[in-house]
């Protein structure tokens, strides 16, 4: 099996509780195992997965997340296995694995496929972090430009207002009549 592409994995990463996470069903598909098998392996090694590595979504979080994912996905796009699985709606909300949790999965799932997939997932998290950092820098530059140009536009708007006021004053003054008086 060939490791999945970064773009494919990136579509499966979600923001929950301020963390970027992958859901158990999506990880199971990536690793080529059933969700039950993945969760069973985690349960056997529960001490390796503290709350900052893995957590279960609340029913409210899961409901909100499902509607967000369904609304955001264009028709025909690859989306989370969780959204496409009708069985998942009837059972408990999914487990969410943070970057550290996904890294810990490599010590629990030891197949060659799991190693390749884990490397691809770690590369995806690194790439997402780089993109976020570059977007923060871009946002700072845009904000600085807005401040700079807001001041310049304030001068322009001030001049326009003065011209309008002068024109209004000129129109309000009594007009001198042109022509002959008979």
C-alpha positions in Angstrom: 0.0 0.0 0.0 1.2 3.5 -0.9 1.1 6.2 1.8 -1.7 8.7 1.3 -0.9 12.1 -0.1 -0.6 15.2 2.2 -3.6 16.8 0.5 -5.7 13.8 1.2 -4.8 13.7 4.9 -5.1 17.5 5.2 -8.8 17.3 4.2 -9.4 14.9 7.2 -7.8 17.2 9.8 -10.3 19.1 11.9 -10.1 21.8 14.6 -11.7 20.7 17.8 -11.1 22.4 21.2 -8.4 24.5 19.7 -6.5 21.4 18.5 -5.9 19.9 15.0 -7.2 16.4 15.2 -7.9 13.3 13.1 -10.9 11.1 14.0 -10.6 7.4 14.7 -12.6 6.2 11.7 -10.5 8.3 9.3 -7.3 7.0 10.9 -8.6 3.5 10.7 -9.2 3.9 6.9 -5.7 5.4 6.5 -4.1 2.5 8.4 -6.2 -0.1 6.7 -7.8 -1.5 9.8 -11.4 -1.3 11.2 -12.3 1.5 13.6 -13.0 -1.2 16.2 -9.5 -2.7 15.8 -7.9 0.7 16.1 -9.9 1.7 19.2 -9.2 -1.8 20.7 -5.5 -1.3 20.2 -5.7 2.1 21.9 -7.8 0.7 24.8 -5.2 -2.0 25.4 -2.5 0.8 25.7 -4.6 3.4 27.4 -1.8 4.7 29.5 -0.1 5.9 26.3 -3.0 8.2 25.4 -3.5 10.9 27.9 -6.3 13.5 27.4 -3.9 15.8 25.3 -3.2 12.9 22.9 -6.8 11.6 22.4 -10.3 12.5 23.6 -13.8 11.7 22.8 -16.0 14.4 21.3 -19.1 15.4 23.3 -22.5 14.8 21.6 -22.9 18.5 21.0 -19.4 18.8 19.5 -20.0 15.8 17.3 -23.4 17.2 16.1 -21.9 20.6 15.3 -18.9 18.9 13.6 -21.0 16.7 11.4 -23.1 19.6 10.1 -19.9 21.7 9.5 -18.2 18.9 7.5 -21.3 18.1 5.5 -21.9 21.8 4.6 -18.2 22.5 3.8 -17.7 19.5 1.5 -18.3 20.2 -2.2 -20.2 17.4 -4.0 -17.9 14.5 -5.0 -15.0 15.7 -2.7 -13.3 13.2 -0.5 -14.5 13.8 3.0 -14.3 12.2 6.4 -15.3 8.6 6.7 -17.2 9.6 9.7 -19.6 11.9 7.8 -20.1 9.3 5.1 -20.7 6.5 7.6 -24.4 6.2 8.5 -23.6 3.7 11.2 -21.5 6.3 13.1 -24.5 8.5 13.7 -26.1 5.8 15.8 -23.2 5.2 18.1 -21.0 7.3 20.4 -19.1 10.3 19.1 -15.7 9.6 17.7 -12.3 9.7 19.4 -10.2 12.6 18.2 -6.4 12.1 18.0 -4.1 15.1 18.3 -0.7 15.2 16.6 0.9 13.6 19.6 -1.8 10.9 19.7 -1.2 10.0 16.1 2.5 9.8 16.8 1.7 7.4 19.7 -0.4 5.3 17.4 2.8 4.3 15.6 4.0 2.5 18.7 0.6 0.7 19.0 0.0 -0.2 15.4 3.3 -1.8 14.2 2.5 -2.9 10.6 4.7 -1.6 7.7 1.6 0.1 6.4 1.1 1.9 9.7 4.7 3.2 9.7 4.3 4.6 6.2 0.9 6.2 7.0 2.2 7.6 10.2 5.1 9.3 8.4 2.7 10.8 5.9 0.4 12.1 8.7 3.3 13.7 10.6 4.4 15.4 7.4 0.9 16.7 6.9 0.8 18.2 10.4 4.2 19.8 9.8 3.0 21.3 6.5 -0.2 22.6 8.1 1.9 24.2 10.8 4.0 25.9 8.2 1.0 27.2 6.3 -0.5 28.6 9.5 2.7 30.4 10.3 2.9 31.9 6.8 -0.7 32.9 7.0 -0.1 34.7 10.3 2.8 36.6 8.8 0.6 37.5 5.8 -2.2 38.7 8.1 0.3 41.0 10.0 1.6 42.5 6.7 -2.0 43.2 5.5 -2.9 44.8 8.8 0.2 47.0 8.6 -0.8 48.1 5.1 -4.3 48.8 6.2 -3.1 51.1 9.0 -0.7 52.8 6.6 -3.2 53.3 3.9 -6.0 54.2 6.3 -4.0 57.3 7.3 -3.4 58.3 3.7 -7.1 57.7 2.8 -8.1 59.8 5.7 -6.2 62.7 4.1 -7.9 62.0 0.8 -11.4 61.8 2.4 -10.7 65.0 4.3 -9.9 66.8 1.1 -13.0 65.4 -0.6 -15.1 66.6 2.3 -13.6 70.1 2.2 -14.4 70.3 -1.6 -17.9 69.2 -1.0 -18.3 71.7 1.8 -16.9 74.5 -0.4 -19.3 73.5 -3.2 -22.3 73.5 -0.8 -21.3 76.9 0.5 -20.9 78.3 -3.0 -24.4 77.0 -4.0 -25.9 78.4 -0.8 -24.6 82.0 -1.5 -26.9 84.3 -3.4 -26.4 84.1 -7.1 -25.6 87.1 -9.2 -28.2 87.4 -11.9 -27.0 87.4 -15.4 -28.9 89.3 -18.2 -30.7 92.6 -18.7 -33.1 94.1 -16.4 -36.1 95.6 -18.2 
